[in-house]
Amino acid sequence: MKVTAETESNVGSVGILAFSQEQRRDTEQLHQARHAIYKMLSLAYLYPGDIDWTTFIRELPRVLGEASEVLSLDVRDEIEVLADMASSLDFNELCCDHTALFINNPNTNPISPYESVYLEDTIMGQSARRVGEKYEQYGFTVDPQHSYLLPDHLALELDFMACLIEKAIESGSFSQDEQCRFFIDHPGKWMHQFLADVKRRKPNTYFSLLAGMANKFFQYEMRMFSSRHKKM
């Protein structure tokens, strides 16, 4: 996803409750760790042939490992298995698995990576429209390479979360209000069920391992945003 909107002015350095230099450094580190995980998970749920797969799978365990340490996520076991698995994954088999799992399967219904399907049992429902309007509101556009995806595809929603975090870092305010509203209204409503479906359909595989790690991260996000949402 490409950012086209102007970022807000830096408001984090003024006001009665201004951040200290140490607080700012720690807060930015947390934001950067969350941003890294959202970006990697977004790429992970795109079709493998649409990304630089060799670079991605080499970097995935390292980026997730470093970011999870910053957030104190207990995913060390998943990261170690993922690192071991990365060297032996067959690209063509993985593309076939992705297709059968998320796009088209002659033997069973695929697991749809779309919010509208989970919440409304339809493709391109109201959820997709609302998400698309949110992208437009913030001046975000989908990369033409992925323009075949509908707005409420999992990868796009995760990438949008990463964009909102990046926007907060660039503004210097580190506000999570925008992130909170989007997460609670969209991925927070269906991600847990999607990940559970993947783990049940493909146990002990790359996609199942990724779903387990992602679920722990989203539980972290849900706890943080749930408490914040009550105060908004």
Kinemage of the C-alpha trace (Angstrom):
@kinemage 1
@onewidth
@group {chain A} dominant
@subgroup {mainchain}
@vectorlist {calphas} color= white
{ca met a 1} P 0.000 0.000 0.000
{ca lys a 2} L 1.318 3.448 -0.910
{ca val a 3} L 0.950 6.528 1.281
{ca thr a 4} L -0.207 9.622 -0.553
{ca ala a 5} L -1.601 11.695 2.299
{ca glu a 6} L 0.398 14.390 4.055
{ca thr a 7} L 1.409 13.467 7.570
{ca glu a 8} L 0.222 15.470 10.524
{ca ser a 9} L 2.508 18.024 12.147
{ca asn a 10} L 4.616 16.985 15.086
{ca val a 11} L 2.489 17.492 18.191
{ca gly a 12} L 4.266 15.092 20.528
{ca ser a 13} L 6.901 17.617 21.613
{ca val a 14} L 4.502 20.243 22.935
{ca gly a 15} L 1.874 20.369 25.647
{ca ile a 16} L 1.707 19.727 29.347
{ca leu a 17} L 2.301 15.970 29.077
{ca ala a 18} L 5.191 16.036 26.634
{ca phe a 19} L 7.269 12.872 26.290
{ca ser a 20} L 10.689 12.748 27.882
{ca gln a 21} L 13.494 11.727 25.523
{ca glu a 22} L 13.632 8.261 27.098
{ca gln a 23} L 9.851 7.805 26.948
{ca arg a 24} L 9.842 8.894 23.314
{ca arg a 25} L 12.602 6.408 22.460
{ca asp a 26} L 10.808 3.529 24.188
{ca thr a 27} L 7.447 4.427 22.645
{ca glu a 28} L 8.925 4.682 19.167
{ca gln a 29} L 10.624 1.319 19.605
{ca leu a 30} L 7.293 -0.318 20.479
{ca his a 31} L 5.621 1.324 17.488
{ca gln a 32} L 8.400 0.198 15.167
{ca ala a 33} L 8.142 -3.390 16.453
{ca arg a 34} L 4.390 -3.469 15.869
{ca his a 35} L 4.858 -1.886 12.456
{ca ala a 36} L 7.380 -4.581 11.486
{ca ile a 37} L 5.048 -7.415 12.490
{ca tyr a 38} L 2.072 -5.950 10.646
{ca lys a 39} L 4.171 -5.480 7.492
{ca met a 40} L 5.556 -9.023 7.562
{ca leu a 41} L 2.162 -10.595 8.232
{ca ser a 42} L 0.661 -8.540 5.436
{ca leu a 43} L 3.224 -9.919 3.000
{ca ala a 44} L 2.771 -13.429 4.396
{ca tyr a 45} L -0.875 -13.537 3.331
{ca leu a 46} L -0.258 -12.373 -0.233
{ca tyr a 47} L 0.212 -14.975 -2.952
{ca pro a 48} L 3.892 -16.049 -2.654
{ca gly a 49} L 4.479 -15.464 -6.363
{ca asp a 50} L 3.536 -11.789 -5.972
{ca ile a 51} L 6.396 -10.940 -3.601
{ca asp a 52} L 10.154 -11.376 -3.460
{ca trp a 53} L 9.714 -14.732 -1.756
{ca thr a 54} L 13.417 -15.575 -1.335
{ca thr a 55} L 14.124 -12.361 0.552
{ca phe a 56} L 10.874 -12.529 2.491
{ca ile a 57} L 11.272 -16.039 3.885
{ca arg a 58} L 14.906 -15.337 4.783
{ca glu a 59} L 13.973 -12.200 6.718
{ca leu a 60} L 10.689 -13.400 8.243
{ca pro a 61} L 12.056 -15.278 11.298
{ca arg a 62} L 14.576 -12.547 12.098
{ca val a 63} L 12.128 -9.641 11.840
{ca leu a 64} L 9.386 -11.423 13.780
{ca gly a 65} L 11.891 -12.575 16.392
{ca glu a 66} L 13.384 -9.130 17.015
{ca ala a 67} L 10.007 -7.395 17.070
{ca ser a 68} L 8.417 -9.961 19.398
{ca glu a 69} L 11.263 -9.507 21.887
{ca val a 70} L 10.554 -5.774 22.029
{ca leu a 71} L 6.870 -6.502 22.681
{ca ser a 72} L 7.641 -9.378 25.088
{ca leu a 73} L 5.573 -11.802 23.015
{ca asp a 74} L 6.047 -15.448 23.918
{ca val a 75} L 6.597 -16.762 20.389
{ca arg a 76} L 10.170 -18.061 20.661
{ca asp a 77} L 9.189 -21.650 19.916
{ca glu a 78} L 7.215 -20.631 16.823
{ca ile a 79} L 10.085 -18.477 15.570
{ca glu a 80} L 12.617 -21.286 15.993
{ca val a 81} L 10.454 -23.772 14.093
{ca leu a 82} L 9.743 -21.180 11.421
{ca ala a 83} L 13.478 -20.520 10.991
{ca asp a 84} L 14.161 -24.260 10.605
{ca met a 85} L 11.251 -24.653 8.227
{ca ala a 86} L 12.221 -21.670 6.053
{ca ser a 87} L 15.240 -23.397 4.526
{ca ser a 88} L 13.276 -26.443 3.392
{ca leu a 89} L 10.062 -24.880 2.085
{ca asp a 90} L 9.385 -25.661 -1.561
{ca phe a 91} L 8.193 -22.529 -3.325
{ca asn a 92} L 5.970 -24.291 -5.862
{ca glu a 93} L 4.334 -26.441 -3.180
{ca leu a 94} L 3.742 -23.367 -1.056
{ca cys a 95} L 2.043 -21.576 -3.966
{ca cys a 96} L -0.199 -24.612 -4.417
{ca asp a 97} L -0.969 -24.696 -0.686
{ca his a 98} L -1.818 -20.987 -0.694
{ca thr a 99} L -4.139 -21.425 -3.664
{ca ala a 100} L -5.890 -24.458 -2.162
{ca leu a 101} L -6.192 -22.830 1.245
{ca phe a 102} L -7.280 -19.305 0.322
{ca ile a 103} L -8.341 -19.137 -3.337
{ca asn a 104} L -9.667 -22.299 -4.983
{ca asn a 105} L -9.882 -25.907 -3.842
{ca pro a 106} L -11.712 -28.641 -5.809
{ca asn a 107} L -12.074 -30.802 -2.692
{ca thr a 108} L -13.285 -28.342 -0.058
{ca asn a 109} L -14.236 -24.704 0.330
{ca pro a 110} L -11.218 -22.408 0.701
{ca ile a 111} L -10.777 -20.253 3.773
{ca ser a 112} L -11.651 -16.767 2.604
{ca pro a 113} L -9.199 -14.006 3.602
{ca tyr a 114} L -11.983 -11.394 3.320
{ca glu a 115} L -13.761 -9.623 6.165
{ca ser a 116} L -17.094 -9.477 4.299
{ca val a 117} L -17.204 -13.260 3.999
{ca tyr a 118} L -16.706 -13.744 7.735
{ca leu a 119} L -19.041 -10.996 8.913
{ca glu a 120} L -21.665 -10.909 6.158
{ca asp a 121} L -21.264 -14.223 4.323
{ca thr a 122} L -20.770 -12.417 1.017
{ca ile a 123} L -18.011 -11.057 -1.211
{ca met a 124} L -17.603 -7.262 -1.413
{ca gly a 125} L -20.169 -6.523 1.263
{ca gln a 126} L -20.593 -3.457 3.462
{ca ser a 127} L -17.372 -4.290 5.297
{ca ala a 128} L -15.377 -3.990 2.083
{ca arg a 129} L -17.049 -0.685 1.248
{ca arg a 130} L -16.313 0.766 4.683
{ca val a 131} L -12.692 -0.360 4.572
{ca gly a 132} L -12.259 1.107 1.089
{ca glu a 133} L -13.693 4.421 2.286
{ca lys a 134} L -11.266 4.396 5.194
{ca tyr a 135} L -8.303 3.911 2.843
{ca glu a 136} L -9.544 6.786 0.689
{ca gln a 137} L -10.103 8.993 3.740
{ca tyr a 138} L -6.462 8.652 4.760
{ca gly a 139} L -5.114 8.969 1.236
{ca phe a 140} L -3.886 5.411 0.913
{ca thr a 141} L -3.941 3.567 -2.379
{ca val a 142} L -3.349 -0.101 -3.135
{ca asp a 143} L -0.227 -0.943 -5.108
{ca pro a 144} L -1.271 -1.733 -8.712
{ca gln a 145} L 0.449 -5.118 -8.399
{ca his a 146} L -2.177 -6.107 -5.832
{ca ser a 147} L -5.130 -4.233 -7.315
{ca tyr a 148} L -6.947 -7.533 -7.939
{ca leu a 149} L -7.527 -7.825 -4.181
{ca leu a 150} L -10.754 -6.483 -2.725
{ca pro a 151} L -10.369 -3.762 -0.047
{ca asp a 152} L -11.165 -6.045 2.908
{ca his a 153} L -8.530 -8.655 2.080
{ca leu a 154} L -6.538 -9.618 5.160
{ca ala a 155} L -3.207 -8.516 3.685
{ca leu a 156} L -4.528 -5.038 2.890
{ca glu a 157} L -6.098 -4.531 6.312
{ca leu a 158} L -2.823 -5.527 7.977
{ca asp a 159} L -0.843 -3.244 5.685
{ca phe a 160} L -3.199 -0.383 6.507
{ca met a 161} L -2.555 -0.939 10.211
{ca ala a 162} L 1.169 -0.705 9.461
{ca cys a 163} L 0.558 2.533 7.548
{ca leu a 164} L -1.351 4.031 10.482
{ca ile a 165} L 1.517 3.130 12.831
{ca glu a 166} L 4.022 4.669 10.411
{ca lys a 167} L 1.885 7.806 10.285
{ca ala a 168} L 1.934 8.025 14.092
{ca ile a 169} L 5.724 7.646 14.161
{ca glu a 170} L 6.237 10.300 11.485
{ca ser a 171} L 3.912 12.753 13.237
{ca gly a 172} L 5.785 12.337 16.503
{ca ser a 173} L 2.520 12.117 18.443
{ca phe a 174} L 2.517 8.304 18.730
{ca ser a 175} L -1.267 8.474 18.976
{ca gln a 176} L -2.991 5.091 18.719
{ca asp a 177} L -6.548 6.401 18.357
{ca glu a 178} L -6.716 5.841 14.587
{ca gln a 179} L -5.173 2.394 14.939
{ca cys a 180} L -7.553 1.499 17.738
{ca arg a 181} L -10.678 2.478 15.815
{ca phe a 182} L -9.653 0.603 12.664
{ca phe a 183} L -8.534 -2.512 14.535
{ca ile a 184} L -11.674 -2.725 16.681
{ca asp a 185} L -13.969 -2.055 13.705
{ca his a 186} L -12.266 -4.378 11.228
{ca pro a 187} L -9.485 -6.986 11.783
{ca gly a 188} L -10.352 -7.300 15.461
{ca lys a 189} L -13.818 -8.596 14.535
{ca trp a 190} L -12.775 -11.565 12.401
{ca met a 191} L -9.041 -12.258 12.497
{ca his a 192} L -9.231 -14.694 15.421
{ca gln a 193} L -11.738 -16.914 13.608
{ca phe a 194} L -9.780 -16.789 10.356
{ca leu a 195} L -6.562 -17.850 12.104
{ca ala a 196} L -8.364 -20.623 13.995
{ca asp a 197} L -9.757 -21.929 10.697
{ca val a 198} L -6.276 -21.989 9.145
{ca lys a 199} L -4.792 -23.880 12.078
{ca arg a 200} L -7.597 -26.422 11.985
{ca arg a 201} L -7.385 -26.931 8.208
{ca lys a 202} L -3.583 -27.082 7.925
{ca pro a 203} L -2.083 -28.291 11.221
{ca asn a 204} L 1.710 -28.542 11.551
{ca thr a 205} L 2.424 -26.553 8.384
{ca tyr a 206} L 3.945 -23.179 7.529
{ca phe a 207} L 0.518 -21.551 7.400
{ca ser a 208} L -0.555 -23.092 10.704
{ca leu a 209} L 2.666 -21.977 12.407
{ca leu a 210} L 2.237 -18.483 11.026
{ca ala a 211} L -1.377 -18.424 12.237
{ca gly a 212} L -0.303 -19.429 15.752
{ca met a 213} L 2.258 -16.659 15.928
{ca ala a 214} L -0.152 -14.124 14.404
{ca asn a 215} L -2.846 -15.067 16.901
{ca lys a 216} L -0.567 -14.284 19.852
{ca phe a 217} L 0.261 -10.912 18.323
{ca phe a 218} L -3.396 -10.075 17.725
{ca gln a 219} L -4.267 -11.064 21.289
{ca tyr a 220} L -1.614 -8.544 22.384
{ca glu a 221} L -3.170 -5.906 20.143
{ca met a 222} L -6.706 -6.706 21.288
{ca arg a 223} L -5.784 -6.352 24.967
{ca met a 224} L -4.107 -3.014 24.296
{ca phe a 225} L -6.889 -1.620 22.124
{ca ser a 226} L -9.773 -2.959 24.226
{ca ser a 227} L -8.646 -0.998 27.267
{ca arg a 228} L -7.983 2.067 25.135
{ca his a 229} L -11.324 1.793 23.338
{ca lys a 230} L -13.223 2.034 26.628
{ca lys a 231} L -11.623 5.400 27.283
{ca met a 232} L -12.400 6.876 23.847
